[in-house]
Amino acid sequence: MTSSKSILAGLIGAGIQASRTPAMHEHEGDAQGIRYLYRLIDLDQLKLDTSALPDLLSAAERMSFTGLNITFPCKQAIIPLLDELSDEARGIGAVNTVVFKDGKRIGHNTDCLGFSEGFKRGLGDVARRRVVQMGAGGAGAAVAHALLSEGVEQLSIFDVEPERAQALASNLNEHFGSPRAQAGGDLSSATAAADGLVNTTPMGMAKLPGMPVPKALLRKELWVAEIVYFPLETELLREARAIGCRTLDGGNMAVFQAVKAFELFSDAQADAQRMLDHFHSMNG
């Protein structure tokens, strides 16, 4: 099966050379007979920061890109540069997918759906009365929305910038009703009372090794979810599994956000299982 359709897409972010996203998109495009090219625009390699976003967006438009995925640290910085936002992106306050259409830049968020799908598949039956979330950035905002949508009753959010955690909690309470979210105070006591722990920080990535919480706070009754997927087994997941915690790696979120982004770029339905199988084949 071949199509006359051709897609040129890219990913803007910092330190993204290990990303599996280009391969996932191009493999699914090949399977559907779509000419699909996906390029990395790595701020670290280009020695740029988020101040380059206006120029990068303009260049992508001039070169007839279909759209762009957006990752750390650009998911919130990109918003003022867009013409329209989907309801999800506006509610979450973060964008991970930009579609260029009819002369407009339209921002979407597929991270929320991506995390929800992975959570339902991997941890669908866990207790969710109290959950601790590490990180309140762009990915953290999407994951927090997903967690409350999946029935978490009380979400305590911790961030290296406490005011960012507070702003996210306020946004969530506006959407979901107060007071289901709060900026965390004492991490030790919050974790001791929690059913689950979710890491949405970059801590644990190959280029940022380590754990977002002290190992001593883990206990076997806690379920632990991760959004980092390179490596697929972070130090946090390894330590959690060693003491018997139920865990969820970042692979499902990576795949299911890509499924939705593929559909936004191509106007074709993606085969989610094929993309998931391909992702796992790349990760051994």
Steps between C-alpha positions, in 0.01 A plus 500: 500500500641837406363848547568828326516659846836618633575620852796702626504515879754576770570504873628809679664445838828484690716187509269294278748292298377177666135571420301209356235736361643540146523123451148443635347756262700395194436127559124558525511724192681225305242244611224724365678588176547863604824678411590607854815686604559589862794715610659588835553869583723465806557827686807356674667400174411833339622685812164677529244552775126576509566855376557340157142365480359791292772452236466121501122516453531749215766285333282189530210684337721626217627147437142368484510285811166330570551538873735473797513312825621707794681364804703616802564791556264656243147376580390819672736750331345412162146608593529880438628423147188307393177619335259246651494241776292184530278477808743251659805718438324808637377320810836337571706808416756302300544400136688199363367502142470789254317456170553752218165531323346769278771748596444443873704342777267280706620361833384165638585287802520124447704432817188492720330236286830314469549472875133408562515214251818360652364538853178315412697217339770463763353618830126503434402333828728682748388706800496870416392677814825695547775540241829692508620652173854621447518785249264779391637585156334446163493121523404522867198714420376244245559205734327677791191558285510134398532380862201703619301389196582140596353550847790601724335665803793697643808598297801654674736671252867566572730709282841663535308827450225490769307782332471288185351214703256747657398640161434150364297403808289815460440422131397144584260610773334741259441212260425213734362668810687599812693371682606188308849635425751676722859612491692253711653599832692217668599234247571234762157515666317540167668188360436305819126569463484444123371209291713598202797705383542646150817653360446763229844663533790424259687340792593147403567573133829372362636856504357578847554189713371469853170479685238772555436376857730342761504121477410479869150639426405201283301215654347193340138616540567801274438478126750700296452649152761662278486710184871477413542226239871519413608295681177302534612382844602811694673482835166585666324204333790265569504584871119484520485159332777369725277549806185366332317815385267484203646723230417664168780602265492800269463295182121502481476879532771539234311275260145619558586869479674414169191313376286810543767734357534273194125531445510879535784527247372247246118505533535119491419258781809349661526134594575540872598136555740507203663817639525343847657182358748705299592708806572185701704351216725810516537469876592135504 
